[in-house]
Amino acid sequence: MAALGYIVLISILALGLLALLMLIVTSVSMRKGRFYLPRLLRPGLIILEGLAKTLWRVSNLDDREVVSFSIRLHNQLNRERFSRLAMEDRMIFLPQCLRSIECPSNLSTEGLVCKRCMRCDIGRSIDELEGHGCRVCVVPGSTFVKRLVKKYRPKGIVGVGCLMEVKEGLEMTDRMDLPAMGVVTTKDGCIETTLDWPTLIEVATLRPAE
């Protein structure tokens, strides 16, 4: 029993040290604007998220800042793999909350069918993205995303949503082994949210660095 107690104690200390290391590396990365030890941060953030968040709170780091950091880290780690995909192998998922409150679109098995009423920027952006060769879907939830991914078998995904939706979506695509890029809306809420559309176009059409 004594030996077991020592093992448990050592394990707790090891986890604490790893979380502390993550805290230090994350803090330095956020302040410097670059990622240090990204291969360590990514699995560490997933495995020790609860403990790490406790330490981050003690260090006065906002949870939203931590989630935003993890999304940027995820994008950075997936950037090269995603950028090498052909445009026709990329699928873009937009949330229905981006549409106008007066949107006349209908829900189908493919998501919302945009009628190009131009009451919002969705129709214009769909045309631009599809012009590059990407497939675009406006969906009401993750159930649609899973079903459409299964149907069309894209090799890469761009997911748009609020902070937590993007985080959960990236975790889902990790389980699918799909390189995904997350773009966070500039205004939260369930109705008439907003998005930096040029940023979405830039991310969706990424090319390999020369």
C-alpha positions in Angstrom: 0.0 0.0 0.0 2.9 2.3 0.8 4.3 1.7 -2.7 1.0 2.5 -4.3 0.7 5.7 -2.3 4.2 6.8 -3.5 3.2 6.0 -7.1 0.0 8.1 -6.8 1.9 11.0 -5.2 4.6 10.9 -7.9 1.9 10.8 -10.6 0.1 13.8 -9.0 3.4 15.7 -8.8 4.2 14.9 -12.4 0.8 16.1 -13.6 1.2 19.3 -11.6 4.7 19.9 -13.1 3.4 19.3 -16.6 0.5 21.6 -16.1 2.8 24.2 -14.7 5.1 23.8 -17.7 2.1 24.2 -20.0 1.1 27.4 -18.1 4.6 28.9 -18.5 4.9 27.9 -22.2 1.4 29.1 -22.9 1.9 32.5 -21.1 5.2 33.1 -23.0 3.7 32.1 -26.3 0.7 34.4 -25.8 2.9 37.3 -24.8 5.4 36.8 -27.6 2.8 36.1 -30.3 4.4 32.8 -31.4 4.1 29.2 -30.4 6.8 27.5 -28.3 6.8 23.7 -28.1 3.5 23.3 -30.0 3.7 19.5 -30.1 3.8 19.5 -26.3 1.0 22.1 -25.9 -1.6 20.4 -28.1 -1.9 17.0 -26.3 -1.2 18.7 -23.0 -4.1 21.1 -23.4 -6.4 18.2 -24.1 -5.3 15.8 -21.3 -4.8 18.4 -18.6 -7.4 21.0 -19.6 -9.2 21.0 -16.2 -6.1 21.3 -14.1 -4.5 23.7 -16.5 -7.5 26.0 -16.4 -7.3 26.1 -12.6 -3.7 27.2 -12.8 -4.5 29.7 -15.5 -7.2 31.2 -13.4 -4.8 31.5 -10.5 -2.5 33.4 -13.0 -5.3 35.7 -14.1 -5.6 34.2 -17.6 -9.2 34.4 -18.9 -10.7 31.1 -20.0 -11.7 32.6 -23.3 -8.1 33.6 -23.9 -7.0 30.1 -23.3 -9.6 28.6 -25.7 -8.7 31.2 -28.3 -5.1 30.3 -27.9 -5.8 26.6 -28.3 -7.7 27.3 -31.5 -4.8 29.4 -32.9 -2.4 26.6 -31.9 -4.6 24.0 -33.6 -4.7 26.1 -36.8 -1.0 26.5 -36.8 -0.4 22.8 -36.4 -2.8 21.9 -39.2 -1.9 24.8 -41.5 0.7 23.0 -43.7 -1.3 19.8 -44.1 -4.5 21.7 -44.9 -2.8 24.1 -47.4 -1.6 21.1 -49.5 -5.1 19.9 -50.1 -6.8 20.5 -53.5 -9.6 23.1 -53.3 -12.2 20.5 -54.3 -11.2 18.4 -51.3 -12.0 21.2 -48.8 -15.4 21.6 -47.2 -16.5 24.8 -45.5 -19.2 24.8 -42.8 -21.0 28.0 -41.9 -23.4 28.3 -38.9 -27.0 29.4 -39.6 -26.7 32.2 -37.1 -24.8 34.2 -39.7 -27.9 34.7 -41.8 -30.3 37.6 -41.6 -33.3 37.4 -39.4 -35.4 37.9 -42.6 -33.6 35.0 -44.3 -36.0 33.1 -46.7 -33.8 30.0 -47.1 -35.2 26.5 -46.5 -33.7 23.7 -44.5 -32.8 20.6 -46.5 -30.8 17.4 -45.9 -27.8 19.4 -47.1 -28.4 22.2 -44.6 -29.8 25.6 -45.4 -30.3 26.4 -49.1 -29.2 30.0 -49.6 -31.5 31.9 -52.0 -29.0 34.7 -52.6 -31.4 37.3 -51.3 -28.3 39.4 -50.3 -29.8 40.3 -46.9 -26.5 39.0 -45.5 -23.0 38.2 -46.8 -23.5 34.4 -46.9 -24.6 34.1 -50.5 -21.8 36.4 -51.9 -19.2 34.5 -49.9 -20.6 31.0 -50.9 -20.2 32.1 -54.6 -16.6 33.2 -54.0 -15.7 30.0 -52.1 -17.4 27.8 -54.6 -15.6 29.7 -57.3 -12.3 28.5 -55.8 -13.7 24.9 -55.9 -14.6 24.5 -52.2 -17.9 22.9 -51.1 -19.9 25.1 -48.7 -22.7 24.2 -46.4 -24.7 26.3 -44.0 -25.7 24.0 -41.1 -27.7 24.3 -37.9 -25.5 22.0 -35.9 -22.8 19.3 -35.5 -25.1 16.5 -36.5 -25.3 17.9 -40.0 -21.5 18.3 -40.1 -21.0 14.7 -39.2 -23.5 13.4 -41.7 -22.2 15.6 -44.6 -18.6 14.7 -43.9 -19.6 11.0 -44.0 -21.4 11.6 -47.3 -18.9 13.8 -49.2 -15.6 12.5 -47.6 -13.7 15.8 -47.7 -10.0 15.7 -46.9 -10.0 18.9 -45.0 -12.6 21.2 -43.2 -13.0 24.8 -42.3 -15.4 25.3 -39.4 -16.9 28.7 -38.5 -18.7 29.4 -35.2 -18.4 31.0 -31.8 -15.4 30.2 -29.6 -16.6 27.1 -27.9 -18.3 25.7 -31.1 -15.1 26.0 -33.0 -13.1 24.4 -30.2 -15.5 21.4 -30.0 -15.6 21.1 -33.8 -11.8 21.0 -34.0 -11.7 18.3 -31.3 -14.3 16.3 -33.4 -12.3 16.6 -36.6 -9.2 15.4 -34.6 -11.1 12.2 -33.8 -11.9 11.9 -37.6 -8.2 12.5 -38.4 -9.2 15.4 -40.7 -7.0 18.6 -40.9 -9.4 21.4 -39.9 -9.1 25.1 -39.6 -11.3 27.1 -37.2 -12.6 30.6 -37.8 -14.3 32.3 -34.9 -17.2 34.7 -35.4 -16.7 38.3 -34.4 -20.0 38.5 -32.6 -21.5 35.8 -30.5 -25.2 34.9 -30.2 -27.8 32.8 -31.9 -29.1 35.5 -34.3 -27.3 37.6 -36.9 -23.8 37.0 -35.7 -21.0 38.5 -37.7 -17.8 37.2 -39.3 -14.6 38.6 -40.8 -15.3 37.2 -44.3 -11.9 38.1 -45.8 -10.3 36.1 -43.0 -12.5 33.1 -43.8 -11.7 33.4 -47.6 -8.0 33.6 -46.7 -8.1 30.5 -44.5 -10.2 28.5 -46.8 -7.9 29.1 -49.8 -4.6 28.6 -48.0 -1.8 27.6 -50.3 1.5 26.0 -49.3 4.3 28.4 -48.3 6.8 28.9 -51.1 
